[in-house]
Amino acid sequence: MNRFRISKFKNTTPKIPKKDGWISDIRAGSFTSVGNHIKSSCRLVAFNTEQAGGGILGLASLEPGSHGEWTVSHIPCHGDQVTDFDFSPFDDSLLATCSADETVKLWHVQAPEEEQPSSAEVTLTPGEGRLETVLFNPASSGLLALGSSHRAQVWDSSRDAPLAALEQHPDQLQGLTWKQDGSLLATTCKDKKLRVFDPRAQLTPVQSAVGHQNHKDSRILWIKDSDHILTTAFNQVREREGRLWDSRKLSSSLASVSLGNASGTLIPLFDPDSGLLVVSGKGDSVIDCFELNDSEPYFSQVSHCLTEAPSRGVAMVPKLALDVSSCEVLRVLQLTDSFIVPVSYQVPRKAGQDFHADLYPDTLGQTAAMSAEEWWQGENRQVQRVSLHPDKRPKPGATATKKEPAKREPSSGRSKEQEAPAGCSSSSSPMTTPSSSAAPSRSPSSTSGLSSGFLPSPSQSTKAIQSMLGPSSKFRHIQGHVLHRDTHFTNLRGLNLTTPGESDGFCANSERVAVPLAISGGQIGVFELSQPGKLPDTALPTIQNSVNVADLCWDPFDTHRLAVAGEDAKIRVWQVPKGGLVEMLTEPDCVLRGHTEKIYSLRFHPLAAGLLASSSYDLSLRLWDLEAGEEVKQLRGHQDQIFGMAWSPDGQLLATVCKDGKVRVYDPRKSAEPIREGPGPEGHRGARVVWVCGGQYLLVSGFDSRSERQLYLYSSQSLSSGPVATTSTDVSPSTLIPFYDPDTSVLILTGKGDTRVYIYEIEPEAPYFMECSCFSSTEPHKGMSFLPKTECNVPDVEIARALRLTKTTIEPVAFRVPRVKKEFFQDDLFPDTEVWWEAAMTASAWLSGSNGQHRKLKLRPKDMAPVSEAPKEAPVRKYMPSSYYLEEKTDEQKKEELLSAMVAKLGNREDPLPQELFEGVDEDEWDD
């Protein structure tokens, strides 16, 4: 027994790169499930997100792009939380997901910058309730182990029923693992027992024993190719520990190691080539690394790495993706709330040209040893190993996968006992073994595109799944990016955080932004967008409104005119001088009087210059002609506080949503009473309204009776019928403030104090709401104000730009749609836009009954061709046909290839010889 062995990994150092080497722009989910929340293949990283209740996975490349940045995309996978997922060991792009919606789906995902599949290739329905674990078999293609709350099952993904449904566990199943050769399956359970199954031989455990002394959150891993098993859990005094077991004799553990007394569930990761074990707990800010030995001492600590943020989960990068030139023997990806942090373990040796064979034994390749059908028939084969030597190693993802088409079972009516392999016990349950009636195979499909041994059936074709899931939005991968710090306003002080809920909190136009300040006299800061940077500590010139600001709004047709509603029931109209404020502004251009109580909302007319609408606690809506400085219309009919109002796109109608539970539409030029009304949101905490789909619908954001934030879509012609569609977002006290882009029909919403921005595409027919990726920030914002379309960077596929107000900063946020051919103008995303910042008529013309419309502007840059006219590329075959590899070459072909290679090696005979290039020396340089 050598207790003093010196490990070659003794001085292995974990290295964490700077933040620009982290994957950002993520919002990790905080859901409770057995899964690790993050998994990696040789090319891609998948992780849980908070979007759509956890039903959407995030996807990023393992390595950054050409500019050193990562692209993060999202895949709507399930209708409920994604509890676990796993990449196939034989196909870097094949991802299996399981969910609380009781289904398992297999996806052929693409690179994050490419369009992701809208539907799964295969969907399995085990019928065991919520699923907690999914795990690919390490030796067989298309073979999966699934774990529900009390049972483990083995599935061939080309069949419609499980190969084996193992004996039900008496309590919650907590951990699941395959042996490295894929022959056995081990589980841990809340009943504190450790079980080993041979699914092909019997449905009951072949070994079982009491594991840890505490029933809380155990996990399990099979170690190396041997018969050892590692479990992590809690002991009797609630300290975390790891235990090593011999699977042939589970009566007692071989060794144990203490892993601290934190409360988070431990996630163990093991590299069979090096024998290195990585352990980190959910919520921990530390990652421990051990070397596992074949004899005592079994556990040798290698490193104790402190991380900047707590872990949501950890994953190990496959060996084929490591950088052997820098002696990297291990790479772990830590999932935090906002980042994915790579942690590289490198052995301190002379890096460079030498390949350290002692650190890199041959590792498992990416070619399956057998098909699921062969495995089920009793085959035991080993996955072929490949060298990691730079000259010999295969490129990640380049190894062709052995494709085994599913065999169609004959409908001979054979019994389960006849179909089962020798020694496999039968059961009365139809979930036990495959049969011609219970487990029909899927028929092969030449268009599947899958290379890992499974083939979808016609019943699960893309068309069928598409019709089941509904259409997907072309904006579903939209991404929000906070622009460079050079464009920010920083050191913002004295921000007024008490503006009414009916107010957006601040407002901006293409030239400047106005922000209410918490300074006596209702002061308003006005900042020129052309002059970003750090604001001085000294006092700035402001607008002296004399009373506290309730709402404020820029005139869309005059970037210098600002309307401000005060708590004294007056509206003050200010004229900001050209170039911005240089001194205190104390005299308004005009003051509008008429309301009898506090005003809380202002809206300029979308077409008529100088026409303003206001709402007040006196329950009235009033229209004002700013040129005349007087009230011109007063609208009635509200029984309680008016939460929000909005002009129709053509400027003819005005919609309101009220605390009395009604949505109303007015035609101000014809009647002071509403022309239509219908039931509004049930909750009374607040609401907003906006016209969408060219005025065909009204979108209302509000609350339901349980204070959950909801979106309601009404037909503007039949309000009395109630909403045609609704969707829930989350529970939060602030009202969602909507912004609608009529060019793309994209709806962007966020609330004061939120960290998340919701994005939907609105359709005029079912499903109406198509959820897209959300934008999240680490710091809550106080509001968002969107800029004209001309402020967008069209070549960068930016469809909207907003200013985000935080407690101390104003930051521009660009919303971009990832596209591959960015050298072309994306004409499907940028139709001609209305020039809504130019008036179409005067207020007096509108009041007299005239209607108008905005002219339109083309957004295509002169030097860009539209993508619709881009040359069509011939389809590229990703994998060569088998005939390419199997075709036997003739002797004549072999001779010609050999001759070509020799000629190429000899090169050009006319090139001078090396010695002919040598130069002599002068005579006086010779020694005498």
GUFILO-57448 format. One line per 2 residues: number of its first residue (from 0); their letters; for each residue x, y, z of C-alpha. Coordinates in steps of 0.25 Angstrom, whole numbers, m for minus. Example, Ala and Ser with C-alpha at 12.3 -4.5 7.8 and 13.67 -1.06 7.14 Angstrom:
0	as	49/m18/31 | 55/m4/29
***
This chain:
0	mn	0/0/0 | 7/13/m5
2	rf	2/24/4 | 13/33/m2
4	ri	11/33/m17 | 14/45/m24
6	sk	3/49/m34 | 7/55/m47
8	fk	m5/64/m45 | 0/69/m32
10	nt	3/83/m36 | m9/84/m46
12	tp	m14/99/m46 | m28/103/m49
14	ki	m28/115/m58 | m40/125/m59
16	pk	m39/135/m71 | m43/149/m70
18	kd	m57/153/m71 | m56/156/m86
20	gw	m53/141/m87 | m66/137/m81
22	is	m79/134/m88 | m89/146/m84
24	di	m103/150/m88 | m109/138/m81
26	ra	m120/137/m70 | m118/124/m63
28	gs	m131/118/m57 | m132/115/m42
30	ft	m141/103/m43 | m141/91/m35
32	sv	m137/78/m42 | m128/67/m42
34	gn	m120/71/m54 | m107/79/m55
36	hi	m114/91/m62 | m102/91/m72
38	ks	m96/81/m82 | m85/82/m92
40	sc	m81/75/m105 | m68/77/m113
42	rl	m75/89/m120 | m87/94/m112
44	va	m91/97/m98 | m106/96/m94
46	fn	m111/102/m81 | m124/104/m74
48	te	m131/118/m74 | m142/125/m67
50	qa	m150/128/m80 | m164/122/m82
52	gg	m164/115/m68 | m151/108/m71
54	gi	m156/102/m84 | m145/109/m92
56	lg	m131/105/m93 | m119/114/m96
58	la	m109/110/m106 | m95/115/m108
60	sl	m82/111/m115 | m71/105/m107
62	ep	m61/114/m114 | m63/129/m117
64	gs	m65/134/m131 | m55/141/m140
66	hg	m56/154/m132 | m55/148/m118
68	ew	m70/149/m115 | m79/138/m112
70	tv	m93/137/m118 | m104/132/m109
72	sh	m117/126/m115 | m129/120/m109
74	ip	m138/108/m113 | m152/106/m108
76	ch	m152/92/m104 | m164/89/m95
78	gd	m176/95/m90 | m171/93/m76
80	qv	m158/93/m69 | m146/86/m75
82	td	m142/77/m64 | m130/71/m70
84	fd	m122/69/m84 | m111/62/m90
86	fs	m102/62/m102 | m100/50/m110
88	pf	m85/45/m108 | m86/41/m123
90	dd	m92/54/m129 | m88/68/m124
92	sl	m101/74/m129 | m111/63/m124
94	la	m117/68/m111 | m127/60/m103
96	tc	m136/68/m93 | m147/63/m83
98	sa	m157/72/m76 | m167/73/m65
100	de	m177/72/m77 | m174/57/m76
102	tv	m168/56/m90 | m154/54/m95
104	kl	m149/61/m108 | m137/59/m117
106	wh	m132/71/m125 | m122/73/m136
108	vq	m117/87/m131 | m109/96/m140
110	ap	m98/106/m137 | m104/118/m128
112	ee	m102/128/m140 | m111/119/m149
114	eq	m126/117/m149 | m130/106/m138
116	ps	m140/95/m141 | m154/99/m138
118	sa	m158/85/m134 | m152/72/m129
120	ev	m147/61/m138 | m153/51/m128
122	tl	m162/52/m116 | m164/40/m106
124	tp	m175/39/m96 | m171/30/m85
126	ge	m184/32/m77 | m178/32/m63
128	gr	m181/47/m60 | m170/57/m58
130	le	m157/53/m63 | m144/57/m56
132	tv	m132/50/m63 | m128/47/m77
134	lf	m115/40/m81 | m109/35/m94
136	np	m103/21/m93 | m88/23/m94
138	as	m86/11/m104 | m99/10/m112
140	sg	m105/20/m122 | m119/24/m119
142	ll	m120/17/m106 | m125/26/m94
144	al	m127/24/m79 | m139/32/m73
146	gs	m142/35/m59 | m156/39/m54
148	sh	m159/41/m39 | m159/26/m36
150	ra	m154/18/m48 | m143/17/m57
152	qv	m146/13/m72 | m137/9/m84
154	wd	m142/14/m97 | m137/11/m112
156	ss	m141/25/m118 | m145/18/m131
158	rd	m157/11/m123 | m170/16/m117
160	ap	m169/8/m104 | m157/5/m94
162	la	m148/m6/m95 | m148/m8/m80
164	al	m156/m1/m69 | m148/m5/m57
166	eq	m154/m8/m43 | m160/4/m37
168	hp	m153/11/m26 | m160/12/m12
170	dq	m156/27/m12 | m151/39/m20
172	lq	m140/35/m30 | m129/44/m29
174	gl	m117/39/m37 | m115/31/m50
176	tw	m102/27/m57 | m97/17/m68
178	kq	m85/8/m66 | m74/13/m76
180	dg	m76/0/m85 | m91/3/m85
182	sl	m95/m11/m79 | m100/m7/m65
184	la	m109/4/m59 | m107/10/m45
186	tt	m117/18/m37 | m118/25/m24
188	ck	m131/28/m16 | m137/36/m5
190	dk	m139/23/3 | m123/24/4
192	kl	m121/12/m4 | m111/10/m16
194	rv	m116/0/m27 | m109/m6/m38
196	fd	m117/m12/m50 | m114/m20/m62
198	pr	m126/m16/m71 | m124/m27/m81
200	aq	m124/m38/m71 | m135/m34/m60
202	lt	m143/m23/m56 | m140/m24/m41
204	pv	m126/m19/m36 | m114/m29/m37
206	qs	m108/m22/m25 | m113/m12/m14
208	av	m109/m7/m1 | m111/5/8
210	gh	m102/17/3 | m102/30/11
212	qn	m108/32/25 | m116/44/20
214	hk	m127/44/10 | m124/58/4
216	ds	m120/60/m10 | m110/48/m14
218	ri	m103/47/m27 | m96/35/m34
220	lw	m85/33/m44 | m78/20/m49
222	ik	m63/22/m48 | m54/18/m60
224	ds	m56/5/m67 | m55/m2/m54
226	dh	m66/m7/m44 | m65/5/m35
228	il	m76/15/m32 | m75/29/m26
230	tt	m87/35/m19 | m89/48/m12
232	af	m99/52/m2 | m100/56/13
234	nq	m96/49/25 | m104/48/39
236	vr	m99/62/43 | m103/68/30
238	er	m88/69/25 | m86/66/10
240	eg	m78/54/7 | m73/46/m5
242	rl	m72/31/m4 | m66/20/m13
244	wd	m72/7/m15 | m69/m7/m21
246	sr	m81/m10/m29 | m79/m25/m27
248	kl	m79/m23/m12 | m88/m12/m7
250	ss	m89/m16/7 | m79/m5/11
252	sl	m72/6/4 | m57/6/1
254	as	m54/20/5 | m60/34/8
256	vs	m56/48/7 | m62/60/14
258	lg	m67/71/4 | m71/82/14
260	na	m84/86/21 | m91/95/11
262	sg	m106/92/8 | m105/91/m8
264	tl	m106/78/m15 | m93/73/m20
266	ip	m90/71/m35 | m79/61/m37
268	lf	m71/60/m51 | m61/50/m54
270	dp	m51/49/m65 | m48/34/m67
272	ds	m35/36/m75 | m28/44/m64
274	gl	m35/39/m52 | m38/53/m48
276	lv	m51/56/m40 | m58/70/m40
278	vs	m68/73/m29 | m76/86/m27
280	gk	m89/89/m20 | m101/97/m25
282	gd	m99/110/m19 | m85/108/m16
284	sv	m74/118/m19 | m63/107/m19
286	id	m59/95/m29 | m51/84/m23
288	cf	m42/74/m31 | m38/61/m26
290	el	m30/50/m32 | m36/36/m30
292	nd	m26/25/m28 | m28/10/m30
294	se	m23/7/m15 | m22/15/m2
296	py	m22/27/m1 | m33/26/m11
298	fs	m36/42/m11 | m24/51/m13
300	qv	m28/66/m13 | m22/73/m26
302	sh	m27/87/m24 | m38/96/m17
304	cl	m42/107/m27 | m50/119/m22
306	te	m60/125/m32 | m65/139/m33
308	ap	m80/135/m33 | m88/124/m27
310	sr	m91/112/m37 | m104/108/m43
312	gv	m97/96/m49 | m84/91/m55
314	am	m81/82/m67 | m68/76/m72
316	vp	m63/78/m86 | m61/65/m94
318	kl	m46/61/m95 | m46/63/m110
320	al	m48/78/m109 | m36/81/m99
322	dv	m24/88/m103 | m13/78/m101
324	ss	m2/88/m106 | m4/96/m92
326	ce	m4/83/m84 | m19/85/m81
328	vl	m24/72/m75 | m38/76/m71
330	rv	m48/88/m74 | m60/91/m65
332	lq	m71/100/m69 | m77/107/m57
334	lt	m92/113/m59 | m95/125/m51
336	ds	m106/135/m51 | m101/143/m62
338	fi	m89/136/m68 | m83/123/m72
340	vp	m68/123/m67 | m58/113/m72
342	vs	m48/107/m62 | m36/101/m69
344	yq	m28/91/m61 | m13/91/m67
346	vp	m1/82/m62 | 11/91/m61
348	rk	20/86/m72 | 28/91/m83
350	ag	17/94/m93 | 19/95/m108
352	qd	24/84/m118 | 25/72/m108
354	fh	13/63/m107 | 12/58/m93
356	ad	7/44/m95 | 7/41/m80
358	ly	m4/52/m78 | m12/48/m90
360	pd	m15/33/m92 | m24/29/m104
362	tl	m38/34/m101 | m52/29/m105
364	gq	m55/33/m119 | m68/38/m125
366	ta	m72/25/m132 | m83/17/m126
368	am	m79/2/m123 | m92/m3/m126
370	sa	m107/1/m129 | m118/0/m118
372	ee	m123/m12/m125 | m110/m19/m124
374	ww	m109/m15/m109 | m122/m20/m106
376	qg	m119/m34/m113 | m108/m35/m103
378	en	m95/m30/m110 | m84/m24/m102
380	rq	m74/m16/m110 | m65/m5/m106
382	vq	m64/9/m113 | m52/10/m121
384	rv	m41/19/m115 | m34/30/m122
386	sl	m21/38/m120 | m20/52/m115
388	hp	m7/54/m121 | m9/67/m130
390	dk	m5/60/m143 | m14/48/m140
392	rp	m26/53/m132 | m39/54/m140
394	kp	m45/68/m141 | m57/70/m131
396	ga	m69/65/m137 | m62/60/m150
398	ta	m63/45/m146 | m74/39/m154
400	tk	m85/32/m146 | m88/18/m149
402	ke	m103/19/m154 | m112/7/m151
404	pa	m125/8/m157 | m137/3/m148
406	kr	m142/m10/m152 | m156/m12/m154
408	ep	m162/m22/m144 | m170/m33/m151
410	ss	m185/m34/m146 | m184/m48/m143
412	gr	m191/m47/m129 | m179/m53/m122
414	sk	m179/m53/m107 | m170/m44/m98
416	eq	m163/m56/m93 | m159/m60/m107
418	ea	m154/m46/m111 | m146/m44/m98
420	pa	m132/m48/m98 | m128/m60/m91
422	gc	m129/m59/m76 | m138/m46/m76
424	ss	m150/m48/m67 | m164/m45/m72
426	ss	m175/m36/m66 | m189/m34/m68
428	sp	m187/m19/m70 | m186/m14/m85
430	mt	m175/m5/m82 | m165/m17/m79
432	tp	m159/m22/m92 | m161/m18/m107
434	ss	m172/m26/m115 | m178/m25/m128
436	sa	m190/m19/m122 | m185/m11/m111
438	ap	m172/m6/m117 | m173/m4/m132
440	sr	m161/1/m138 | m161/15/m146
442	sp	m159/13/m161 | m146/19/m167
444	ss	m146/32/m173 | m136/36/m183
446	ts	m138/51/m180 | m136/49/m165
448	gl	m122/56/m164 | m119/49/m151
450	ss	m106/41/m150 | m107/35/m137
452	gf	m115/22/m140 | m130/27/m138
454	lp	m140/30/m149 | m153/38/m147
456	sp	m166/32/m151 | m176/38/m160
458	sq	m185/40/m148 | m175/49/m142
460	st	m171/57/m155 | m167/71/m155
462	ka	m180/75/m160 | m188/68/m150
464	iq	m180/74/m138 | m180/87/m145
466	sm	m195/87/m145 | m195/83/m130
468	lg	m185/93/m126 | m190/104/m135
470	ps	m182/114/m143 | m169/120/m138
472	sk	m165/134/m139 | m153/139/m148
474	fr	m150/148/m137 | m149/137/m126
476	hi	m134/138/m125 | m134/153/m123
478	qg	m123/158/m114 | m122/171/m106
480	hv	m108/177/m105 | m104/188/m96
482	lh	m95/197/m104 | m81/201/m101
484	rd	m79/209/m88 | m74/221/m97
486	th	m89/223/m101 | m94/223/m86
488	ft	m98/234/m77 | m92/231/m64
490	nl	m91/238/m50 | m106/241/m51
492	rg	m110/247/m37 | m123/250/m30
494	ln	m132/242/m39 | m147/243/m36
496	lt	m152/229/m33 | m166/233/m29
498	tp	m173/236/m42 | m187/230/m43
500	ge	m189/216/m49 | m196/222/m60
502	sd	m183/230/m65 | m172/223/m73
504	gf	m162/230/m63 | m154/238/m73
506	ca	m155/240/m88 | m145/242/m100
508	ns	m145/246/m115 | m134/245/m125
510	er	m126/257/m119 | m128/257/m104
512	va	m134/250/m92 | m142/257/m81
514	vp	m141/251/m67 | m149/256/m54
516	la	m140/258/m42 | m143/257/m28
518	is	m139/272/m25 | m149/282/m19
520	gg	m156/290/m30 | m159/278/m39
522	qi	m146/279/m47 | m144/272/m60
524	gv	m130/268/m65 | m128/269/m80
526	fe	m116/262/m86 | m112/263/m101
528	ls	m110/249/m107 | m98/254/m115
530	qp	m90/257/m102 | m90/244/m94
532	gk	m80/242/m82 | m79/244/m68
534	lp	m88/255/m62 | m81/265/m53
536	dt	m82/265/m38 | m86/279/m38
538	al	m100/284/m41 | m105/283/m56
540	pt	m115/293/m63 | m129/288/m62
542	iq	m143/291/m65 | m150/297/m53
544	ns	m164/291/m53 | m168/298/m40
546	vn	m176/285/m36 | m173/271/m35
548	va	m174/264/m49 | m185/254/m51
550	dl	m182/250/m66 | m174/256/m77
552	cw	m174/254/m92 | m166/259/m104
554	dp	m173/265/m116 | m171/254/m127
556	fd	m170/266/m138 | m162/275/m130
558	th	m149/270/m123 | m148/283/m114
560	rl	m163/283/m109 | m165/276/m95
562	av	m179/275/m89 | m179/272/m74
564	ag	m191/269/m65 | m190/274/m51
566	ed	m197/270/m38 | m204/284/m38
568	ak	m213/279/m50 | m206/288/m60
570	ir	m198/284/m72 | m186/292/m75
572	vw	m180/292/m89 | m165/295/m89
574	qv	m156/299/m101 | m142/294/m100
576	pk	m132/303/m107 | m123/297/m119
578	gg	m111/290/m114 | m117/287/m100
580	lv	m118/294/m87 | m107/303/m83
582	em	m115/310/m72 | m127/308/m63
584	lt	m140/308/m71 | m151/315/m62
586	ep	m161/320/m72 | m170/310/m79
588	dc	m174/313/m93 | m189/312/m89
590	vl	m197/306/m78 | m210/298/m80
592	rg	m221/299/m70 | m234/291/m69
594	ht	m232/279/m61 | m237/280/m46
596	ek	m228/269/m40 | m214/263/m42
598	iy	m211/259/m56 | m204/246/m58
600	sl	m202/243/m73 | m199/250/m86
602	rf	m200/246/m101 | m197/254/m113
604	hp	m205/251/m126 | m197/242/m136
606	la	m200/250/m148 | m205/264/m144
608	ag	m195/274/m140 | m198/281/m126
610	ll	m209/272/m122 | m208/266/m108
612	as	m217/257/m99 | m216/256/m84
614	ss	m223/248/m73 | m225/252/m59
616	yd	m231/248/m46 | m243/256/m49
618	ls	m247/244/m58 | m246/252/m71
620	lr	m238/252/m84 | m235/265/m90
622	lw	m230/269/m103 | m221/281/m105
624	dl	m217/290/m117 | m203/295/m113
626	ea	m202/305/m124 | m215/312/m118
628	ge	m211/308/m104 | m225/303/m100
630	ev	m234/291/m98 | m242/286/m110
632	kq	m249/273/m106 | m253/267/m93
634	lr	m256/252/m92 | m265/245/m81
636	gh	m269/231/m77 | m259/226/m67
638	qd	m263/222/m54 | m250/221/m47
640	qi	m235/224/m49 | m230/223/m64
642	fg	m218/214/m64 | m214/217/m79
644	ma	m218/222/m92 | m213/221/m107
646	ws	m216/227/m120 | m219/218/m132
648	pd	m208/217/m143 | m217/226/m152
650	gq	m220/236/m141 | m235/235/m142
652	ll	m238/227/m129 | m233/228/m115
654	at	m233/215/m106 | m233/215/m91
656	vc	m232/204/m80 | m238/208/m66
658	kd	m238/203/m52 | m253/201/m53
660	gk	m249/188/m61 | m253/194/m75
662	vr	m245/196/m88 | m251/207/m96
664	vy	m250/213/m110 | m253/227/m113
666	dp	m255/235/m126 | m252/249/m120
668	rk	m257/256/m132 | m271/250/m132
670	sa	m274/247/m118 | m270/250/m103
672	ep	m274/237/m99 | m268/223/m103
674	ir	m272/217/m116 | m268/203/m111
676	eg	m265/197/m98 | m262/183/m92
678	pg	m257/175/m80 | m242/179/m76
680	pe	m232/172/m67 | m237/166/m54
682	gh	m226/172/m45 | m227/187/m41
684	rg	m212/189/m39 | m209/196/m52
686	ar	m210/194/m67 | m205/199/m81
688	vv	m211/199/m95 | m205/200/m109
690	wv	m211/198/m123 | m204/186/m131
692	cg	m206/179/m144 | m209/192/m152
694	gq	m220/196/m142 | m227/183/m143
696	yl	m225/179/m129 | m222/185/m115
698	lv	m212/180/m106 | m214/182/m91
700	sg	m203/178/m81 | m209/177/m67
702	fd	m212/167/m55 | m221/156/m53
704	sr	m229/153/m40 | m216/147/m34
706	se	m207/159/m37 | m200/151/m48
708	rq	m196/160/m60 | m204/157/m72
710	ly	m205/161/m86 | m218/162/m93
712	ly	m221/164/m108 | m235/170/m112
714	ss	m241/172/m125 | m243/187/m127
716	qs	m256/185/m134 | m262/175/m123
718	ls	m257/179/m109 | m270/174/m103
720	sg	m266/160/m106 | m254/160/m97
722	pv	m240/157/m101 | m237/147/m112
724	at	m224/143/m106 | m217/144/m93
726	ts	m203/140/m88 | m196/140/m74
728	td	m182/146/m71 | m179/146/m57
730	vs	m182/151/m43 | m177/165/m40
732	ps	m183/178/m34 | m180/187/m46
734	tl	m188/189/m58 | m182/184/m71
736	ip	m180/196/m81 | m181/192/m95
738	fy	m174/197/m108 | m179/192/m121
740	dp	m171/193/m134 | m181/193/m145
742	dt	m171/189/m156 | m168/176/m150
744	sv	m180/174/m141 | m170/172/m129
746	li	m175/175/m115 | m165/179/m105
748	lt	m169/180/m90 | m163/183/m77
750	gk	m167/189/m63 | m160/199/m54
752	gd	m151/191/m45 | m150/179/m54
754	tr	m137/173/m59 | m144/165/m70
756	vy	m150/170/m84 | m160/162/m90
758	iy	m161/161/m105 | m172/155/m114
760	ei	m176/155/m128 | m191/158/m129
762	ep	m199/151/m140 | m213/155/m145
764	ea	m217/140/m144 | m215/128/m135
766	py	m206/127/m127 | m205/142/m126
768	fm	m194/142/m116 | m180/136/m121
770	ec	m170/138/m110 | m156/141/m113
772	sc	m143/142/m105 | m143/152/m94
774	fs	m133/162/m90 | m128/161/m76
776	st	m119/170/m68 | m112/169/m54
778	ep	m117/182/m49 | m132/187/m49
780	hk	m136/198/m58 | m145/209/m55
782	gm	m151/210/m69 | m148/209/m84
784	sf	m150/219/m95 | m149/215/m110
786	lp	m143/223/m121 | m147/225/m136
788	kt	m144/214/m146 | m133/223/m152
790	ec	m125/221/m140 | m124/206/m142
792	nv	m111/200/m148 | m118/194/m160
794	pd	m105/186/m165 | m104/180/m151
796	ve	m118/175/m152 | m123/184/m141
798	ia	m138/185/m141 | m140/194/m129
800	ra	m132/203/m120 | m135/208/m106
802	lr	m130/216/m95 | m129/208/m82
804	lt	m130/217/m69 | m124/211/m56
806	kt	m121/218/m43 | m108/224/m47
808	ti	m107/222/m62 | m114/224/m76
810	ep	m110/212/m85 | m114/210/m100
812	va	m119/196/m103 | m119/190/m117
814	fr	m128/179/m120 | m122/170/m131
816	vp	m127/158/m139 | m115/148/m142
818	rv	m114/146/m157 | m103/138/m164
820	kk	m102/147/m177 | m100/160/m170
822	ef	m94/166/m183 | m107/167/m189
824	fq	m119/176/m185 | m129/168/m178
826	dd	m141/173/m185 | m151/163/m178
828	lf	m148/170/m165 | m147/184/m170
830	pd	m159/188/m179 | m161/203/m182
832	te	m164/210/m169 | m173/221/m166
834	vw	m167/235/m164 | m175/237/m151
836	we	m165/248/m146 | m171/257/m157
838	aa	m185/263/m155 | m196/259/m166
840	mt	m205/271/m163 | m208/282/m153
842	as	m217/280/m141 | m227/289/m146
844	aw	m228/281/m159 | m230/268/m151
846	ls	m241/275/m142 | m248/279/m155
848	gs	m249/265/m159 | m237/263/m168
850	ng	m229/250/m168 | m215/247/m172
852	qh	m204/237/m173 | m188/238/m171
854	rk	m179/236/m183 | m170/224/m183
856	lk	m155/223/m183 | m146/212/m189
858	lr	m136/207/m178 | m127/200/m188
860	pk	m113/206/m189 | m108/209/m203
862	dm	m96/199/m202 | m104/187/m198
864	ap	m112/177/m207 | m125/171/m201
866	vs	m124/157/m196 | m136/153/m204
868	ea	m127/155/m217 | m115/148/m211
870	pk	m109/137/m220 | m115/124/m216
872	ea	m104/115/m210 | m103/100/m214
874	pv	m106/91/m203 | m94/86/m196
876	rk	m93/72/m192 | m89/71/m177
878	ym	m85/56/m178 | m80/49/m190
880	ps	m88/37/m194 | m84/23/m189
882	sy	m80/20/m204 | m69/30/m203
884	yl	m62/23/m192 | m65/8/m197
886	ee	m62/10/m211 | m50/1/m216
888	kt	m40/9/m224 | m34/2/m236
890	de	m19/0/m238 | m19/11/m248
892	qk	m25/21/m239 | m16/17/m228
894	ke	m4/19/m237 | m9/32/m242
896	el	m10/37/m228 | 4/33/m224
898	ls	10/39/m236 | 2/52/m233
900	am	7/52/m219 | 22/50/m223
902	va	22/61/m233 | 16/70/m223
904	kl	27/66/m213 | 38/69/m223
906	gn	32/83/m226 | 37/91/m238
908	re	50/86/m244 | 53/100/m249
910	dp	55/105/m234 | 69/108/m230
912	lp	76/99/m221 | 79/104/m207
914	qe	94/105/m209 | 92/113/m221
916	lf	86/124/m212 | 98/125/m203
918	eg	107/138/m205 | 122/139/m204
920	vd	130/148/m196 | 139/160/m199
922	ed	154/156/m200 | 158/165/m189
924	ew	149/157/m180 | 158/145/m181
926	dd	167/142/m169 | 182/142/m174
***
